[in-house]
Amino acid sequence: MEKPMTTETPDLTHLWMPFTANRRFKEAPRLLASAKGMYYTSTDGRQILDGCAGLWCVNAGHCREPIAQAIATQVSTLDYAPSFQMGHPLAFKAATAVAALMPTGMQRIFFTNSGSESVDTALKIALAYHRANGQPQRTRLIGRERGYHGVGFGGISVGGISPNRKAFSNSLLPNVDHLPHTHNLEHNAFSKGQPAWGAHLADELERIVALHDASTIAAVIVEPMAGSTGVLIPPEGYLQRLREITHKHGILLIFDEVITGFGRLGANTASDYFGVTPDILTMAKGISNAAVPAGAVAVNNTLYDTVINAGDNGIELFHGYTYSGHPLAMAAITAALELYQSEHIFDNARTLSPAFEAAAHGMNGLPNVIDVRNLGIVAGVELAPRKDAPGARAAEVFQRCYDAGVLLRYTGDTIAISPPLIISQEQIGTIFDVLGKAISETA
Ligand SMILES: Cc1ncc(COP(=O)(O)O)c(C=O)c1O
């Protein structure tokens, strides 16, 4: 059935929009009315090619029938079931399906509703594990500069994006330290795939360990590939080095795979892609193809056993959400994971990544392009910031692309490209043609 298209602009007064320049947006709103496959339709009736999978989350494309059907059936079968001291079969089935895609030994799944909740859950599980393991003094958390781990107080504390922290700086978690980020244009500009330079930056963890003593450190959390900060690809050997150092000191390693999980790099997870297994892995976004808000945390089986077996027979972890394992999310997850498999969507991402890489690096040489970086079906095109107006150039390029029918993202002066994984080679061409033209036309 054709969906009705809204053409009227609604009253924009009451909605406080997240991570949005509200005043500017409301002066010139960009409103989407419907979506199908690779395209949105805007309220002014234009087809917009989705170059960023919504917010890195619609991996199988929009409004996929099997997922929509599963949700529709579920909402009239079991709309809600309590998640505390009660269960429903689909939550166990969904956990089994998610566990099957996780690295070996990480088959225990805790459900959340978002990436931010997954991160805060992961941090709490890390602390609970050390307590259960007889090391309650291990409470220090190590994040990384430029890391994005959502917007909970835990997430912004270990996160490293300064505007996200600034207004809350007196209220962040105590006992947090940060690794340096790995972005370096002098050494790595225009790297194709993983940059060769920078593995040694993981050794900074040894310095932090020496400063605080390993016995006080609970966990290190990083995005194996950082998306939201503007696409930062880990240098070759960097993640392996982090894993070696964390192992050596009994520190847990958390991979925040909210973006990289479910095919973005052409593998089940970034852990799989890089061959580095963390102790805890956070997910959201693609887990349900974004059709229902959902997230999860995969935990090493031994960690789970340690926490579960530590106490008496009471509640082992005082943590959870009213909507952990929500039936609609479980239906969406189960259907999405089946769809990913039946349509070989992660394979498509892997097969297309060389063409995607070539098209992205076609931006090299255009005016003001100071870097292109890529991995899997993700690319970042960094522009030189305008004097006294950081971000303005990328904002203009973003708007030009939108006006020309391609939706992208920008962070600072980096344009991020991360389309649904069902994209065709022709659509990859369209995205970069439009982007290239927009960059060329922007002073
Ligand atoms: C790596 C990472 N962690 C956490 C989050 C937060 O997810 P959410 O917005 O669903 O809370 C994001 C969102 O982009 C993310 O990229």
The ligand as an ORCA input file, in Angstrom:
! r2SCAN-3c Opt
* xyz 0 1
  C      30.098      3.872     18.896
  C      28.799      4.399     19.418
  N      28.448      4.137     20.671
  C      27.288      4.571     21.186
  C      26.418      5.304     20.428
  C      25.141      5.799     21.017
  O      24.064      5.153     20.481
  P      22.582      5.730     20.715
  O      22.497      7.008     19.958
  O      21.700      4.635     20.172
  O      22.397      5.903     22.182
  C      26.739      5.607     19.106
  C      25.845      6.402     18.258
  O      26.186      6.847     17.183
  C      27.978      5.149     18.588
  O      28.353      5.430     17.349
*
